[in-house]
Amino acid sequence: MQEHLSIVRFYEAYEKDIPRLAFSEYFELLIAYADALFEVGAYQSHLKMVDIAIEASILNNIKFYNGKDIFAELLFKKAASCHNLMQYREAEHVLRELLKINPYHELSTRFLKRCLRQQKPSWLRHAQAATIFLFLMSALIIAVEIVFVRGLFPEFTSTIEQSRSTTFLLACFIFAGSDLGHRFLVNHDVNSFIAYCKERKQR
């Protein structure tokens, strides 16, 4: 962490002079600074610098740097910064662009699924609201059972118990079913997208 902070301080101290260096030296410092911003959690600043680094790599046709696919790495970290800032749609867009270039990037595939799971469609939000309502209803039924039914109307105890159990089980079913359904749809979406990208690459 201290090393990354030192890089950030150094770059920002000489920010006006660094672009005047030879491109190779400038690019090396730019990549180091962008990485350092990411590592110290300055995600908003990282997004600004990583776009500059991506543009520099494209304009100067730099595909590999220090033995790494620098373009893919920059895109992946950009998506990670968006995710950490809860900009899930932006992260999704970046990851899809990365996977169009390299559909065999397994880490990006898993990360895309995670970003999509973070985005809750309207039907899932409605299901979660229904779940909360039913859990609250279960608690209310229990309170009514304890306070009124058992003491004043014991003949209705069995009916209340059944209502409480049914309501609770229905809440659990909706909660589990909606979550599993969302995960299934996300996996299907991403797997179909990857299959399309791979097919397009083979043409």
N, C-alpha and C positions, 0 to 999 in steps of 0.2 A: 504493500500500500504506500509506504513512504517513497519508494522508488517512483511510483506512478505520480504521486504528488509533486515530486521534484521535476519530473518531465513537464507537468502542467505549468508549474511556476516558471520554468526555463522558457518554454515556448511563449507564454504570455508576456514575459519580460522582453523578449526580442521579436515579438510578433510582426512588427513593421519591417524588420530587417531580414527575416527568414525567407520571404518570397524572392529576395534578390540573390539568393544563393544559386549555385548551379542546380539544375532540375533534380539530379539524383540525390543531392544533399537535402534539398527542399522536400522532396517526396518522402525521404526517409524520416525526417522530422515530422512531417504532416501525419504519416501513418502512426508514428510513435505517440504523437499528441492525441490523435483520435482514439487510439487504444487506451491511453492513460485516462482520458475522460470517461470512457466506458467503464474501466476498472474501478474508478473512484465513485461511480454512481452519478456522474454529471450527465444524465441521459439527454436532457434538452440541448446542452452544448454539444454533446457527441453527435446528435442528429444533424446539426449545422455543419460540423467539420467532416462528418463521414460523407455528406453529399459533395463537398469540395474534393475529398479524396477519390470518390467514385468518378467524378468528372475528370479529374487529373489522370486517373488510370485509363479512362476511355480515350481521351484526347491524345494520350501518348502511347496508346496501344500496349498497356502493361497488363498482361494476363497473369503472369506468375511473378512473385516477389519473395525473395529469400526461400525459394522452394515451395511456396504456398500459392494456391489459387486466390490471389489477393482480391479479385473482383467478387468471388463467391463469399469470401470471409467478410468483406466490407458490407455486402448486402445482408448477410446473416446477422451481423452485429447491429445493423440498422434496424432490422426486424426485432431484435432483442430489446433495443432501446425503446422502440414503439410499444412493445409488450409491457415493459417495466413502467412505462408512463400510462398504461391502460388504454393505449391507442390501438385496440385490437384489429380494427378494420385496416388501418395503415400497415400493421405488421402482417396481416393476411395478404395484402396486396404485394408487399415486398417479397414474401416467401413464395407466392405464386410465380412472380417474375423470375426468381432464382431457380425454381423448379422447372420452369420452361426451358431455361438454359441447361440445367443439369437435373433431370428427373430421377437420377440415381442417388441424390444427396439425402440419405436416410435421416440424418439429423434434422434437416429442414422439413421432411415429411412429418416426423413426429411433432415438431414444433408447430407446424401448420395446424395439425389436429388439435393441439393444445389451445391455440389462438381461437379456433372455431368453437371449441367447447366453452370458451370464456364469453362468447357472444350468444346471448340467450334470445332465441326467436320468441315472437309474441305468444305462440301456443305454449312454450315452456314456462314463460312468466305467468300465464294464466293457470297452468297446472300447479306451479309453486304457490300461487295465491290460494288456490283451492285446497292445497295441502295444509297450509297454515290455518285456513278457516276451519277445516275438519278437525285438526288437532285442538284448536280452541273450543270447538263444539264438544269434543271428547272431555276436555277439562271441565266444561260447564255441566255436562251430564253427570260427571263424577261428583261435582259439588252439589247438584240437585239431589243425587242419590243419597249422599251422606247427610245432608242437612234436612231434607224433607221426606224422601220416600221411605227410608229404612225406619224412621221413627213414627211417621204419620200414616204412611200408605204402604205397609210391608207387602201387600198383595201385588204391588206393581214392581217389586224388586227385580224379579226375573226379567221382566220386559225392559226395564231400564238397563240392566246389565247387558242384555243382548244388543240394545241400541248403542251403548257405549262401545262394546267390542266391535260391532259392525262399523261404526264411524271411525274408530281408530284403525282398523284393518284397511278400510277404504283409503284413509289418508296415507298409510304406508304403501299401499298398492300404487296409488297415483304418484307418490314421491319416487318410488323405485322405478316404476314403469316409464315415467317421463324422462328420468335421468338416463336409463338404458336406451330409450328411444332416441334421445338426443345424441348419445354417443354412437349409436348405430348409424344415424343419418350423417354424422360428421365423418365417420370412417368410410362410409359409402361414397360421400362427396369427394374426399381426398383421394381415395383409391381410384375412383373413376377419372379424376383429374390427372393423376400420375400415369395411369394407363394411356390416356389421350396424349400426354406429353411424350411418353416413350414411343408411341406409335408414330407421332409426328417426326421425332428424331430419326426414325428408321427409314423414312421416306426418301 
